[in-house]
Amino acid sequence: MSSVLEKLRILDEQRAKLIDGAKAEALEKAEKAVAELNELGFHYRLTEESGSSGAKTARREVGPKRERKDAPCPICRFKTEPLHDGRLHRKQVKKKPFTATELTEKGLVVV
């Protein structure tokens, strides 16, 4: 059993050396490219993101979806079923309460 563990440890060391070599090579190419851009008058700099993997840290963490409050709409000043809030008024150029016809079209009923 220890021989298998020893082989795995050796393979891990070899893998780490290969990755370090590939990283150094890629970094050298990137530094040359950035230096060339800087010579052309552009202002670039090469930075490394913190964390173990750039792909994971580059993604924006998405929080919980906003929920409508059980309160009257701040524009209409009344509650509807289903609930709606000011976000439903986005397309209105001048924000105003919905008419009875607009409420019906949107499937809303005044509560």
DRENSE-68572 format. One line per 8 residues: number of its first residue (from 1); their letters; for each residue x, y, z of N, C-alpha, C, O. Coordinates in nm, 2 decimals. Atoms other than C-alpha are relative to their C-alpha. Layout:
N
NUM = a = X,Y,Z,X,Y,Z,X,Y,Z,X,Y,Z; ...
END
This chain:
111
1 = mssvlekl = 0.08,-0.12,0.00,0.00,0.00,0.00,0.09,0.12,0.00,0.05,0.22,-0.07; -0.08,-0.12,0.00,0.28,0.24,0.08,0.07,0.03,-0.13,0.10,0.14,-0.16; -0.06,-0.03,0.13,0.43,0.19,-0.26,-0.09,0.08,-0.10,-0.04,0.16,-0.17; 0.10,-0.07,0.08,0.11,0.31,-0.43,0.00,0.15,0.05,0.00,0.24,-0.03; 0.00,-0.14,-0.05,0.11,0.62,-0.20,0.13,0.07,-0.04,0.13,0.19,-0.07; -0.13,-0.06,0.04,0.48,0.68,-0.28,0.00,0.04,-0.14,0.04,0.15,-0.18; 0.01,-0.03,0.14,0.41,0.66,-0.65,-0.09,0.12,-0.02,-0.06,0.21,-0.11; 0.09,-0.12,0.01,0.12,0.91,-0.61,0.07,0.13,0.04,0.05,0.23,-0.02
9 = rildeqra = -0.07,-0.12,-0.04,0.34,1.15,-0.42,0.10,0.04,-0.10,0.12,0.16,-0.13; -0.10,-0.03,0.11,0.61,1.13,-0.69,-0.07,0.06,-0.12,-0.02,0.16,-0.18; 0.08,-0.06,0.11,0.35,1.19,-0.96,-0.05,0.14,0.03,-0.05,0.23,-0.06; 0.04,-0.14,-0.04,0.22,1.49,-0.77,0.11,0.10,-0.01,0.09,0.21,-0.05; -0.12,-0.08,0.01,0.57,1.63,-0.75,0.03,0.03,-0.14,0.06,0.15,-0.18; -0.03,-0.02,0.14,0.62,1.58,-1.12,-0.11,0.10,-0.06,-0.08,0.18,-0.14; 0.11,-0.08,0.05,0.28,1.74,-1.20,0.02,0.15,0.04,0.01,0.24,-0.04; -0.03,-0.13,-0.05,0.37,2.04,-0.98,0.11,0.07,-0.08,0.10,0.19,-0.11
17 = klidgaka = -0.11,-0.06,0.07,0.70,2.09,-1.16,-0.04,0.03,-0.14,0.00,0.14,-0.19; 0.05,-0.03,0.13,0.53,2.07,-1.50,-0.09,0.12,0.00,-0.08,0.21,-0.09; 0.08,-0.12,-0.01,0.27,2.32,-1.40,0.08,0.13,0.02,0.05,0.23,-0.04; -0.08,-0.12,-0.03,0.53,2.56,-1.26,0.08,0.04,-0.13,0.09,0.16,-0.15; -0.07,-0.03,0.12,0.73,2.53,-1.58,-0.09,0.07,-0.11,-0.05,0.16,-0.17; 0.10,-0.05,0.10,0.42,2.59,-1.80,-0.04,0.15,0.04,-0.05,0.23,-0.04; 0.04,-0.13,-0.05,0.32,2.89,-1.58,0.11,0.10,-0.03,0.09,0.21,-0.07; -0.11,-0.09,0.02,0.67,3.04,-1.60,0.01,0.04,-0.15,0.04,0.16,-0.18
25 = ealekaek = -0.01,-0.03,0.14,0.67,3.01,-1.98,-0.11,0.09,-0.05,-0.09,0.19,-0.12; 0.11,-0.09,0.04,0.33,3.16,-2.02,0.01,0.14,0.06,-0.02,0.24,-0.01; -0.02,-0.13,-0.06,0.41,3.44,-1.78,0.10,0.08,-0.07,0.09,0.20,-0.09; -0.10,-0.06,0.07,0.72,3.52,-1.97,-0.06,0.06,-0.13,-0.03,0.18,-0.17; 0.06,-0.05,0.13,0.52,3.55,-2.30,-0.09,0.12,0.03,-0.09,0.21,-0.04; 0.09,-0.10,-0.03,0.26,3.76,-2.13,0.07,0.13,0.04,0.03,0.24,0.00; -0.08,-0.12,-0.04,0.52,4.00,-1.98,0.06,0.06,-0.12,0.07,0.19,-0.13; -0.06,-0.06,0.12,0.68,4.04,-2.32,-0.11,0.08,-0.08,-0.09,0.18,-0.13
33 = avaelnel = 0.11,-0.06,0.07,0.34,4.12,-2.47,-0.04,0.13,0.06,-0.07,0.23,-0.01; 0.03,-0.13,-0.08,0.26,4.38,-2.20,0.11,0.10,-0.02,0.07,0.22,-0.04; -0.11,-0.10,0.03,0.60,4.54,-2.25,-0.01,0.06,-0.14,0.01,0.18,-0.15; 0.01,-0.05,0.13,0.54,4.56,-2.62,-0.12,0.10,-0.01,-0.10,0.21,-0.08; 0.11,-0.09,0.00,0.20,4.73,-2.56,0.04,0.13,0.06,0.00,0.24,0.02; -0.05,-0.12,-0.07,0.36,4.97,-2.32,0.09,0.09,-0.09,0.08,0.21,-0.08; -0.08,-0.07,0.09,0.62,5.06,-2.58,-0.08,0.08,-0.10,-0.04,0.18,-0.15; 0.09,-0.06,0.10,0.34,5.14,-2.82,-0.08,0.12,0.06,-0.16,0.19,-0.02
41 = gfhyrlte = 0.07,-0.12,-0.06,0.20,5.40,-2.57,-0.12,-0.04,0.08,-0.19,0.04,0.13; 0.12,0.05,-0.08,-0.07,5.18,-2.41,0.05,-0.02,0.14,0.17,-0.04,0.17; -0.04,0.02,-0.14,-0.07,5.15,-2.03,-0.06,-0.13,0.06,-0.17,-0.12,0.11; 0.05,0.12,-0.05,-0.11,4.79,-1.93,0.09,-0.05,0.11,0.21,-0.01,0.12; -0.09,0.07,-0.11,0.01,4.59,-1.63,-0.06,-0.14,0.02,-0.18,-0.16,0.01; 0.03,0.14,-0.02,0.00,4.22,-1.56,-0.02,-0.02,0.15,0.08,0.00,0.23; 0.02,0.03,-0.15,-0.15,4.12,-1.22,-0.06,-0.14,0.01,-0.11,-0.20,-0.08; 0.05,0.14,-0.03,-0.24,3.79,-1.06,-0.11,0.02,0.10,-0.10,0.09,0.20
49 = esgssgak = 0.11,0.00,-0.09,-0.57,3.74,-0.89,0.03,-0.08,0.12,0.10,-0.18,0.11; -0.02,0.08,-0.12,-0.58,3.62,-0.54,-0.09,-0.13,0.00,-0.19,-0.12,-0.08; 0.08,0.12,0.00,-0.72,3.27,-0.47,0.07,-0.11,-0.07,0.17,-0.09,-0.14; -0.07,0.11,0.06,-0.64,2.93,-0.59,-0.02,-0.01,-0.15,0.06,-0.06,-0.22; 0.03,0.01,0.14,-0.81,2.96,-0.93,-0.06,0.12,-0.05,-0.16,0.17,0.01; 0.05,-0.12,0.05,-0.87,3.27,-1.13,-0.14,-0.01,-0.05,-0.22,0.08,-0.04; 0.13,0.01,0.06,-1.18,3.13,-1.30,-0.10,0.00,0.11,-0.21,0.05,0.09; 0.10,0.00,-0.11,-1.35,3.07,-0.97,-0.02,0.14,0.07,-0.13,0.18,0.10
57 = tarrevgp = 0.00,-0.13,-0.07,-1.26,3.41,-0.82,-0.05,0.11,-0.09,-0.10,0.21,-0.04; 0.05,-0.10,0.09,-1.35,3.60,-1.13,-0.15,0.01,-0.01,-0.20,0.12,-0.05; 0.14,0.00,0.01,-1.71,3.51,-1.12,-0.06,0.08,0.12,-0.01,0.08,0.23; 0.07,-0.08,-0.10,-1.94,3.75,-0.94,-0.09,-0.09,0.08,-0.17,-0.17,0.02; 0.09,0.08,-0.08,-2.12,3.59,-0.65,-0.14,0.06,-0.01,-0.16,0.18,0.01; 0.13,-0.05,0.01,-2.49,3.62,-0.70,-0.08,-0.03,0.12,-0.08,-0.14,0.18; 0.07,0.01,-0.12,-2.70,3.69,-0.40,-0.14,-0.05,-0.02,-0.18,-0.09,-0.14; 0.14,0.05,0.02,-3.06,3.59,-0.34,-0.08,0.10,-0.08,-0.05,0.22,-0.08
65 = krerkdap = 0.09,-0.08,0.09,-3.32,3.72,-0.58,-0.08,0.09,0.08,-0.14,0.05,0.19; 0.08,-0.10,-0.07,-3.50,4.03,-0.47,-0.15,-0.05,0.00,-0.20,-0.09,-0.10; 0.14,0.04,-0.01,-3.85,3.96,-0.35,-0.09,0.12,0.02,-0.04,0.22,0.08; 0.09,-0.11,-0.02,-4.15,4.19,-0.36,-0.05,0.00,0.15,-0.08,-0.10,0.21; 0.04,-0.02,-0.14,-4.25,4.33,-0.02,-0.16,-0.01,0.00,-0.22,0.03,-0.10; 0.14,0.00,-0.01,-4.60,4.28,0.10,-0.05,0.14,0.05,-0.09,0.16,0.16; 0.03,-0.14,-0.03,-4.66,4.65,0.09,-0.06,0.07,-0.13,-0.04,0.02,-0.24; 0.06,-0.07,0.11,-4.84,4.90,-0.14,0.12,0.04,-0.10,0.23,0.07,-0.05
73 = cpicrfkt = -0.10,-0.05,0.10,-4.65,5.00,-0.46,0.03,0.15,0.03,-0.07,0.22,0.05; -0.03,-0.14,-0.03,-4.47,5.33,-0.40,-0.05,0.10,-0.10,-0.06,0.22,-0.07; 0.05,-0.09,0.11,-4.60,5.47,-0.73,-0.15,0.00,0.00,-0.22,0.10,0.00; 0.15,0.01,0.00,-4.96,5.34,-0.73,-0.06,0.03,0.13,-0.18,0.08,0.14; 0.05,-0.02,-0.14,-5.00,5.36,-0.35,-0.11,-0.09,0.03,-0.19,-0.06,0.12; 0.09,0.10,-0.04,-5.21,5.05,-0.34,0.06,-0.14,-0.03,0.16,-0.15,-0.11; -0.05,0.14,0.02,-5.15,4.67,-0.32,-0.08,-0.07,-0.11,-0.20,-0.03,-0.13; 0.07,0.08,0.10,-5.24,4.43,-0.59,0.02,-0.15,0.02,0.11,-0.19,0.10
81 = eplhdgrl = -0.02,0.14,0.00,-5.28,4.06,-0.63,0.03,-0.05,-0.14,-0.06,-0.03,-0.22; -0.12,0.02,-0.07,-5.02,3.93,-0.73,0.06,0.14,0.03,0.04,0.24,-0.04; -0.07,-0.12,-0.04,-4.80,4.19,-0.56,0.08,0.06,-0.11,0.14,-0.02,-0.20; -0.10,-0.06,0.09,-4.61,4.44,-0.77,0.06,0.12,0.08,0.01,0.17,0.17; -0.07,-0.11,-0.06,-4.37,4.72,-0.68,0.04,0.10,-0.12,0.00,0.08,-0.23; -0.04,-0.10,0.10,-4.20,5.01,-0.86,0.07,-0.05,-0.12,0.08,0.02,-0.22; -0.07,0.06,0.12,-4.00,4.78,-1.09,-0.09,-0.02,-0.11,-0.05,-0.03,-0.23; 0.10,0.03,0.11,-4.32,4.71,-1.29,-0.02,0.13,-0.08,-0.08,0.12,-0.19
89 = hrkqvkkk = 0.02,-0.13,0.07,-4.33,5.08,-1.38,0.12,0.04,-0.08,0.13,0.16,-0.13; -0.13,-0.03,0.07,-3.98,5.07,-1.55,-0.03,0.06,-0.14,0.04,0.16,-0.18; 0.02,-0.04,0.14,-4.12,5.12,-1.90,-0.08,0.13,-0.01,-0.09,0.19,-0.12; 0.08,-0.12,0.00,-4.33,5.42,-1.81,0.10,0.12,-0.01,0.19,0.13,0.07; -0.09,-0.12,0.01,-4.16,5.75,-1.92,-0.03,0.09,0.12,0.07,0.13,0.19; 0.04,-0.07,-0.12,-4.35,5.94,-1.66,-0.07,-0.10,0.10,-0.17,-0.15,0.06; 0.05,0.10,-0.10,-4.41,5.72,-1.35,-0.13,0.05,0.06,-0.15,0.16,0.11; 0.13,-0.03,-0.05,-4.78,5.72,-1.26,-0.07,-0.13,0.03,-0.03,-0.24,-0.02
97 = pftatelt = 0.07,0.12,-0.03,-5.03,5.47,-1.11,-0.06,-0.06,-0.13,-0.10,0.01,-0.22; 0.06,0.07,0.12,-5.17,5.21,-1.35,-0.15,0.03,0.00,-0.21,0.04,0.11; 0.15,-0.02,0.01,-5.52,5.26,-1.48,-0.06,-0.14,0.01,0.01,-0.24,0.01; 0.07,0.13,-0.01,-5.78,4.99,-1.45,0.02,-0.09,-0.12,0.04,-0.21,-0.10; -0.03,0.08,0.12,-5.72,4.88,-1.81,0.14,-0.06,0.01,0.16,-0.18,-0.03; -0.14,0.05,-0.01,-5.34,4.85,-1.75,0.01,-0.11,0.10,0.08,-0.21,0.08; 0.00,0.10,-0.10,-5.40,4.65,-1.44,-0.06,-0.13,-0.05,0.00,-0.24,-0.03; 0.06,0.12,0.06,-5.63,4.41,-1.63,0.10,-0.06,-0.10,0.11,-0.19,-0.10
105 = ekglvvv = -0.10,0.05,0.10,-5.37,4.38,-1.91,0.12,-0.08,0.07,0.17,-0.18,0.01; -0.11,0.06,-0.07,-5.10,4.29,-1.66,-0.04,-0.11,0.10,0.04,-0.17,0.16; 0.05,0.10,-0.09,-5.32,4.05,-1.47,0.00,0.03,0.15,0.02,-0.06,0.23; 0.00,-0.04,-0.14,-5.33,4.25,-1.15,-0.14,0.04,0.04,-0.22,0.09,-0.03; 0.13,-0.04,-0.06,-5.63,4.31,-0.92,0.03,0.08,0.13,0.12,0.04,0.21; -0.02,-0.08,-0.12,-5.64,4.59,-0.66,-0.06,-0.08,0.12,-0.17,-0.13,0.12; 0.04,0.07,-0.12,-5.66,4.44,-0.31,-0.05,0.11,0.10,-0.09,0.07,0.21
END
